[in-house]
Every structure is written in C-alpha cells, then in structure tokens.
Amino acid sequence: MRKKLVNEKRDELKQLSNRELIDRILSYPDRDSLDYDPEGNRRPFPVGMVAQNIRSHQDQMTVRQYYALIHNFSAITVPEMRVVGVTFRKNNAAEFEKTLIRKDGVKSVYETDYHLVPEPENKYDANAVKVMVPTEDGDLHQIGYLNKEFVAAHPISDELEVKGYLTDHSNGKFKNVSYSLAVDTEHLEQYRLGSYLYEAPFTFDPPDHRVELNMTETFHDFDIDPALRDAVTQVDYTLERSGQGSLQVTASRPLTMAEQSQALEYLLADEPEASFHRIDKKAEEFELTDDMLQGIGDLSLDQAHADPRVYEAPFSLKIPVNDLEAAREYLADADMTEALAEHHPELGEKVSHVEWELQDEMSGVIRVETTNPLTDEESETLSEWISAQCADGIGEGFEQQAFAEELLEGTEEDYDMEPRMASFDWQHNPYQLHDRTSEPKMEQEQEQTFRYERPFQVNATVMEPERANEDLKDLSHSVLVGSLNGDMEVYHEDPNIVKVGWEFTDARKGTAYVESREPLSDDGIYLADRWMEHQQQDGNVAALIRQEPFTAYGNKLPLFQPEFGKLSPVTDHPQMEHTPDVSLKEEDLAFAHQMELSDYGL
C-alpha cells in the first residue's frame, strides 16, 4: 500500500514547477523529519536543508536536484506504520472484512479498511488515535492505536479512513496477525503548533530606540472569527529606529487569504495596502554548510544536488508462468524497497525504489532507483541481496503461487514426476546491476550488431521443426540472452549480447547464432561457444527439443551431436526475409523411420 501511495505522490509532485516544489517542501510542518531520521541521525540527503539552500541562495535547480527532492520527499512523508497495543485486545481477525491479495507459504496478506478515530478524552494521551477495522457483521472493532510519536508530530482531529494490510502468519489460523497502514502526512488536517509564520512590513514615525511588542493577548481580545483566534498563537511587532517595522503572526496551521486580511484589519488598520508573506520559521535553525553535506557525495555548498540513477539486472525463470498478468501483479504488490531497508539500513536512504518486473513469461528485469550512484561495494551488496531474494525471499513465495505451476497436458498417470514450478533461476543469474540512466533508447531493428554462427545437428529426426523453431525463438527472447550475458559478466567480458538463437534448416540440422552490440573478443567467442555447447547438451535448449511434440519414431529423443561445430564470426549476414521451409517430406519420414529402427537393433 505504501509503495502505491509513494508512487502516486511522486507523479503528483512531478506536475509542479521548481518554485512550487520548493514551496511545498518548505511548507511541510515537521521539517526535522525531512533532515533527520527518528533516531536523530542526519539523512544522507536532507531534503529540507537542500530545499532551503536552493531558496536562500536563489540557485537554479538542476534536473537531478528536482527528481532527488521528489523521490526523497515522497518516501519520507508517506511512512508505513504498524498498529500498536494489539496484544492487549481480543482481536479475531477471521471475522474482519478483508480481501486476500497474496499468499506466501504460511503467510497470507489481506487488504482492509482502517478507520482512524481521535480519542481526545484519553487520560494518558490527548493525541491518541484509535485504529478500528470493519467486521463482517458491519460493526467497527478497535484493534489498537497509532504510534504515540507519530500522532505527537501529526495530530489527527477528524476521523479518517485509509487502506492498509492485515497479515496472518499462522497459515490461515489467525493466531499471529500484524496490522500495518500508510498515511500521507501532508494530507492530515492538523499541523504542529507554531509551524507557520507570516510577516507584513510597515512604516511609522521613527522611535528613539528599537521596540519589540508582544500583542498576542490583545489580538485574542479582538472580536474576530473564533477559528482565526484559535489558529494564531503569537503576535509580535518590531519597530526599528529607521522607521521600518514588521508585524509577525505565528499560526498553528496555514491561514486562508480571508483570515490574513481579517488579521491585518485589526493589527495594521492604518496600512490598507499591507499584505502578509509566508516565511519559513525554521529556516533560521538550519545553516547548510559543507560539513553538513559530507556523506551526500562530492557536493559543495553552492551546488547541493543529488545524482539519481536507474540500475537494472536481468532475471530469468526456469519455466514459463502460466498467467503472466497474475505474476506481474504479485511482483508489483511486493514492497521490496522496504524489505531492502530492513535488511540493509545503510542502503535504505540511498535506494529510493526497488521492483521486480516480468517482461514476458520467463524473464524480466530488477529495477533499482537511487538518489546517487552506487559504489562498487554497494552494488555488490545489492546484487547479493537480490540473489538471496530470488532464492529464498520473494522467489520462495513466487514459486508457490498458482501462476507458477507447470500446466501439464494429459493425466497424472502420463507423468512420472510432479509438475515443475516457475522458480527464479538464481543459480545461473549473477544479478549484476547496470547503470541505465543515460542509455539511449534505440529501436532493435536500428541497432548495428555483429553476428556469430555455429552449425548444429541432432541424432534423430525432429518431428515438428517449424514448431521447434517457434519455441526456440520464444526461449531465446525470454531466457537465453540474459543467461549468456550473465556468464559473460562472471568471466569479465562485456555483457553486450542482444540476440541468441537456434534455428532448424531441416529436420536434423540447423544454425545457432549470437549477435552482439560490439565485436566479441577471442575469449568472448570461446566463452559463448562453450555456453552454447552446454545449452545443447544439458541446458534449456536440450530440454526443449526433448519434449513430446518433437520426439522421433520409437520415442527416441532428439539429441544434439556433441562438438559438431565451433562458433565463428559472420562477415556478411543479411537478415532472412522468410522462415525456411523445414516441413517434413515423405522420404524424410521413411528414412528417419528406417534409421531409428536400426538404432534399436530392429
């Protein structure tokens, strides 16, 4: 839920101009939280300080600054909270209104509605907010409270309804249940006391000395609107010897234009042209220095900015999923950004977004967005975490879903083994991250590529070579490119393979090929050749042509002849205009039948 709210907020903020974004950030009441985490440590990218520095020095905001501010401001102002005080209440979650959204082994995650109800009469905390959920019979049941520190910083005076998660960790028994929700703190109606400061200049007869007057009680005695009286917490006049003066009004919330006009009518009656302008009360508390910017990167005081990056790592599955949309939805619902922050807090502030995205039934990319470039050590740590997630984290839950089960044709008696699952092929994927921030998007057909070919032959006639070509093409697009690039990286070769394929030219032989963006080195050609041989003997390619549609007479499996050819460059390789005619002819079938009978000694 938090991931969805954060992304929606980022999209909203991207509609703002530079100035509107800075005003929005500096208007946020809990400015401390933008610069410091709950433990009091300064954030690697202190949003409030950077925004104030841009305004104070009238710096031109860079594109990088703009997006870094959006990413970090959205993440900080939409916290995910767990409901507290749950263990002290009799909660039967089985009776609550909820919708199952995913199941990971013994853990089931549901979406539900949370009703936040202020409890000002609470004798322990006047800011207390009850958390209630609807039951199946239409009632509201209190399950606990919002965190005390959160409501102290963001008081809630009106009832709110928000979406959240209910997670059962006891395999459907609802004996161990946790509750979590996300709230956009900017949307809360109430703000901290003294967050907003308004100032109006005026002129007067010069006094003999500087004068400061507090007129708060006098203002409260005026016959003014009660809402304005409650909002204004302090009124001060400052009179300078030069004849210049200023009126400062501090309020607990933003004042409307009508309220500002009413305040001026009483406080500056002789200045009909006077008007307020908002100033940042907390600006005086922060002086952005080079020392403060240590840890953000190599940034100077007059050029405080982030350098947002987008990294990607390809991944593949062992077999295709049977429902692509369901699999994509499952991955989209997984909040991997929070999972990373829990396991690696040192990366939590730098990495603003992590997601797994399936591009087809057997492959996809892991996309990582950061506020600044990753160091080599951070990149390695992140790759190791991704690998662990594919093996035992998100991958373990993924392969237990219905969409991951292999759909077998025929009856169970036709198969000796249980159906396979579409698990992550983490053994053959290094998950090394590549910086995609500045890569130009180029249409595939416009790319200049370098082609390498390798002949192959099988020892038995493939019964449906046309279908085999189609299936091999799908396999090449979804799995093989990522697998070969991964092996290239392991052996320190540039992973610039864009196409890999096997194509039958008749029922027994054909050509395997590799295309790359840059010429392969001799070591790269050798590595690709060995990888292709492995694919033909024990890999996905070998497994594919041994399937039932391609099995030859006598149920003999078509096997690739080992070491039949070597990979070599092709200097002139015009693209094929049509699919070769590889349909079986009668004489082929007769010959194949006779050859395979002889193989069986018949």
N, C-alpha and C positions, 0 to 999 in steps of 0.2 A: 504493500500500500504506500509506504514511504517513497519507494522508487517512482511510482506513478505520480505522486504529488510533486516530488522534486523535479521531474522532467516537465510536468505541466507548468511549474513556476519558471523554469528556465526558458521555456517557449514564450511565456508571458513577458519576461524581462527583456528578451531579445527584440521586442517591439518598441522598446524605449530608446530615446536618443541618449547620447553620452551624458548630457546635463541632467536629464530626468533620472537616469540610473544613479548618478552620484547623489542627487537629492533624495532618492528613495532609500539608499543605503544609510545616509547620514540622518534620516528621519527615524530610523529604527530605534526604539526606546532603549533596548538592552544592548547598548553599544559595547559594553565589556565583553559580551559573549561573542561578538564578531572578531575580537582580537585575542581572547584568552579562552582556553578550554575550561571545563568545570573544575579541573584540578589547579587552575591558576597558571598554567603554562601558556606562554605566548604561542599562538598558532603559527605554523610555518609561513602562511600567507595571511597576515592580519588585515582582513577586509576593511574594517573601519579606518585603520591608520592609513592604508593606501588610498582610500577614497578621500579622506581628509587632506592628505598630502597633495593629491591632484587638484582639489579645490583651492587650498591655501596658496599653492604656487602657480595656480592658473595654468597648469600643464595641459598640453594637448594629450588626450587619452589615446593610447595606441590600441590597435585591434586586439592585441594579446591581452592588454590590461582589461579591455571591455569584457572579453569572454572569461577571463580568470575571475573577475569580480562576480559575474553572473553565476559561474559554476560554484564558487565557494559560498556566496551569499545564500543561494538556494539550499545548499546542503546544510548550512548552519541553522537557518531559520525554519527548517522543517525537521525537527527532531522526532525520532521514534521513541515512544515511552512504554514501559511496562506498568501495568496496573499494580499498585502496592496494597498491602493489607488483605490479600486474597486468602491467605491461610487461616485468617481469623473468622471466616464466614463459611456458612454452609451453602456451597455452590454446586448445583447439579447441572453441569454443562450439557448433559444429554437432553435436557428439557429446554435449552435456549434455541432461539431462532438463529439458524446459521446455514451456510452453503459450503459444501466441500469443494475445495479448489485444487488440492493435490494430496497425494498420499506417498510418503517415503518410508517404506518398511513399517515399523510400529508407530510412526508419527503421522498424524493427519492434521492438515491445516485447513481451517474454515474461515470464511469471511462473515462478519457480523456487523450490526449497527451498535455503536456505543453512544449512550446518552450521558452527557456531562452536565451534572446538576450542582450548582453552587450551594454550599451549606454554611451561610454566614453565622448561623446560630451555634456552630460547632465550638464547644468550650475550649478546645485545645488549639484550634487554628481557624481564625475567621476567614482565611482564604481557602479553606478546604473545599474540594470539589469531588462529589461522589461520582463513581462510574457505574452506570446501570446498563443492562442488556435486556432486550425483549425476550419473553418466554413464549413457548408455543401456544399458551392459552391467552396471550395478548397482554399480560402484565409486564411491568418493569421490575427487574430484580437487581439489587445492588451487589456488585461483586468486589468492590474495593474503592480506592481513592487514587486520584492523580498524585504524582510525586510532590512532596511538600516544597522542595526547592524550585520546581518548575512553576507552581502557582504563585510562589512568592515573587518570582520575576515577571510572570504573566498572569495577573489576577483575572479571573473569569467571573463576571457578574450576571450573565444571562445563560440560560440553558443552550447547549449546543449538541448537535448530532453529527457524529463523524464515523467513517468506516474504519475497520480495523480487523485484526486477526485473532482467532481463538485456536490455539494449538494443543492437540491432545497427544501426549507422549506415551500412552498406555495401550496402544493397539485397539482403540475403539471402546475401552472401558471407562474413559473419562475420569480416571483416578489421579492422573498427573496432568494438569492443564495450566497453560500460561496464556496471558492476555496482553496484547500489545496494540498500540494505535499510533498514528502520526497526526500531528497538528501543525498547520502553518501558523506560526506565531504572529505573523503580520496581520492575519485575518481576525485575531481576537479583538474584541471591542474595547477592552480596558487596557490602559498603559500605566507604566510605572509613574509614581508621583515625581513631579519635577523634571519631566523629560523634555518639555517644550518651552523655549524661551523666545519671547517676542520683544522687539526693540523699535522705538519710534523717536527720531531726533526732533528737537525743537529749539527755538531761540528765546532769549529773555534778557532782562536788564542785568548786566554783569554784577555778581555779588563781590564782596570783599575777599572772600575765600571760597574754596571748594566746599560744596554742600552735598551731603547724602541723606536722603529721606526715605524712610520705610512707611508706605501708605497702605499696607495690606488691610489693617483693621478698618480704616476709613473707607476703603473700597467696598469691603463686605457690608458696611452700614448703608451703602447706597441702595436705592430702590431699583435693583437690577434683576434680570432674569435669574431665577434660582439655579438653573443649570450652569450659567456663567459663574455665579458666585461659588458654586461647589468646585468648578474646574480650576479657578485661579487660586494659586497657593501663596503667591507673593507679588507685591507691587513695590518697585523702587524708583526713586528719582535721583539723578546725578546732575548737579549744577556746577559747571566749570566757570572759572574767572573770566574766560574769554567770551562768555555769553552763550556758549553752546551747552545744550543739555540733552539728556536722553532719558526716556521712560522705558523701563524693563518690566515686563509682565511674565511671570513663570506660571505655567499651567500643567496639569496632570495629564492632559490629552490635547490633541490638536484643536485649535479654536476655529470655528467657522468664520467666514468673512463677516457675517452679520454680528457675531459675538465680538469680533475685533472692532467693528465700527461702534458698537454699543459701549465698549470699554473706553475707546477714545473720546466719546461724547462726554463721559464723566471725568476722565483723567486729564484730557487736553482740550477743554472746551474752547479755549481761545485760539486753537490751532486747527481750523476747519480742514486744512489741506494735509494734516498729518496722517501718516499711514504706518502700519507695522510692517516689519520684515522679520522673517524667521532667522534665528541664528542657532548654531549648534552649541548648546550649553556645555557639552563635554569636550569641545574642541580644545579648550584651554588645558585639559588634563593630559593631552597627548601631544608630544613634540616628536615627530617622526625623525629619527636620526639614522645615520649609517650603522650605528651599533645595533639598533633595533632591527635593521634589515638583514643582519647576519643570520644565516640559516634559510633565508628565502632564496639565495642564489647570489650570483655576482651582480647585485643591483646597487645603484647609487641613489643618493637622496633625491636627485632631480630626475631619476629615471626608474622609479619603483614600478616594476611591472612583472607579470608572470609570462611564461613561455609555454602555453598549453600545447600538449602533444596528443596524438592519437596513435596507439600501437595496436597491431593485430598479430595473432598467431593462428595458423590454420589447425583444424582438428578433423578427424575422421572417425566414423563408426565402423564396427566390424561387419555389420549387415545393415540394410536399409530399415528405417522405421516404416510402419505400415500406415501411419496417419501423420503426415507432415505438419498440418496445422496444429494438431493437439500437441505434438512435440515442441513446436515453436512456442506455443502458449505456455507450456510447462517451463521452458527455459526463461521466458520473459518474466514470469512471476517470481523466479528465484532472485532474491536480493543479494547478489554476490558482492556488491560494494560493501555492505555491512559485514558480510562474512569475512572479507579481507581485513577490514578494520579490526575485527575481533581477534584474528589470528596474528596480524602484523600491524600493531598500532603505529609503528614508525612509518608505514606506508599509507595509513588511513587518511592523513591530511593531504598527501601529495596526489593520491589516486582519487579522482572525483567520480569515476564511473567504471564498472566492470560488467560485461554481459557476454553470454554465450548466444550465438545466433546461427541457427541452421539455415544454410542456403539451399540445400536440397536434401534428399532422403538419407544421404550418407556422409555429408561433410558440411562444414561451416567455418566460422571464424570466432575467435575470442577477442573482443574489442576492449581496449583499456584506454580511458581518457585520463590525462594527468594535467596538473597545473604547471608543471615544469618538466624538463627532460629527466628521464630516469638515468641514474648512474649504472655502470656495468654491474655493480654488486646488487643494486635494487632490481635490475632487470632479471638477474639470475635468481634472486629470491622469489620474484613474482612468477617466473617460469616454473620453479619447483612447486610453488603453491598451486598453480594451475594444474600441473601434472597430478598432484595429490588429490585435488578436487575431482578431476576426471576419473581417477581410480577409485576413490573411497568417499568423496563428498557428494557433489551434485551428480556425479556419474552413477553412484550406487542407487540413488533414488530414481534417476532417469531410466535405468535398465529394468526397474521393477514395475514400470508403467505399462498399461495395456498397449500403447502405441509402439512399444519396443519389442513386442513378441513377434517372432517369425511366423508368418501365416503359411502353413504347410498345406499343400493340396493333397487330397486323398484322405484316408482314415489313419488313425493312430497305429494300426497294425502294419501299415506300409512302411513305418519308420522304426529303426532300432534305437534312435536317440530322441531325447526330448527336444522341443523347439529351441533354437538359439535365440539370444536376446541382442538387441541393438545397443551394445555397450560401447563405451569410448575405447578406441584403440590406443590406449595410452602407452603401450609398450613400444609402438612404432612412431609415436609423435613426440618430438622434443619440446614442442610448445615454446619455441624461441620467438620473442617479440620483435617485430619490425616496425620502425617508425614510418607511419603512412601519412604524416601531417602534410608534407609538401609534395607527395607523389602526384604527378599529373594524371588525370583520369583519361585513359586512352582507349578507344574502341579496339576490341580484339582484332578485328579484321584490318586495322590500320597499323598494327604492330609489325615491325621488321623482326623476323625470327630466323634462327639458324637451326637447320634440320639435320638429324642423325637417324640412320635406319639400321635395322638388324633383321635378317631373314629368320623365319621360324618354320618348323614342320612338326606335325603330330603323327603318332604311330598308328592312328585309327581314324577312319573317316568320321568327320563331324556331320551329323545328320541334318542340322539346320544352320548352315554357315551364315545365312543372311541374318537370322535372329541372333546368332552369336556375335556378329559384328555390332548389332544394335546394343546388345547387353554390354559388350566390351566398351563401347563408346560411352555409355552411361557410367560405367565403373571408372573409366579414365577421368571423366569430368569431376566425379564426386570424391574419389579416394586417391587415385594414383599420383596425381600432381603433388598433392600435399605430402604423401608418403615419400616420394623421391626427393622433394625439396628438403624434407626433414633429414633424410640421410645425408644429403649434400652438406647441410649445416653441421651435422655431427663431425664430418671429416673436413670441416673448414673450407668448403667450397661454396661459392656464391649460389644461393637458392633462387636462380632466375628461370627455372623450368616453367613454361606456360602450357605445354601440351605433352601428353603421353598417350600412346595408343597401340592397340593390336588390331590388325585388320586381315581377315582371311581373303586371299585372292582366288582360292578354290577350296575344295572340301578337305584338303590335307595340308596346305601350306599358306603362308602369308608373310606380311611385313609388320614388324614392330618399329615404332619411331618415337623420337623425343624432339621437341622444339624448345629452344631457349631464347631469351632476350639478347644474351651476349654469347659469343663463342665459348664453348667449353674447353677447359684446359685438357691436356692429356690425362691427368689424374681424374678430372671430372668425367671424361668419356669412359675411362676404365671403371669408375665408380658406378656410373649409370648402367654400363654393360653388366656388371655383377649384380646390380639391383634387379635388372630385367630377367636375368637368368634365375634369380631367386623367385621372382614372381611366377615364372613359367613352371618351376618345379614344386614350390611349396607355398606360394603366395595366393593372393586373391584371384589372379588370372587363371592359375591352375585350377583352383576350386570352381571357378565359373564354368569352364568348359567340361568339367566332370559331372555337371548337373544332368538330370534325366532327359531334357529335350535334345541334348547333343550326343547322348550315349550311342555308340555304334552297335552293329549287329552282335548278337551274343552277349549283350550287356558289357562289352569291353569298353573301358573308359578311354577316351582320347587323352593321350599323354604327350607332352612336348618332348621332342628329341633333345637330349642334353647337349649343350655346347655346339649347337648346329651352326651358329654364325656369330659374328662379332659386330658390335656397334661401330659405325663409321660415318663420317660427315658426308652430306649430300650437297654438292656444289650447285646443282640446278634442280629444284624440286617444284615444278608447277603444281598448283592445287588441283586436286581431282575435281572434274566437273560433274561426275556422276558416280553412283555406287557401282562397283564392279559386279558383273553377273557371276555369282558364285552358286547358283542353283544346281542341285544335283541332277545329273542326267542318268538315263537307264544304264548306260555302260559303266558309269561310275559306281552305281549301286551294285551291279553284278560283280565288278572287280573287287569292290570293298568286301562283299559277302564272301567271295572265294578266299581272299587274303585272310580274313578274320577266322574263317573255318580252319585254314591251315595253321593259324597261330594256336588254335585249340587242339591241334593234332587230329583233325577230322578229315 
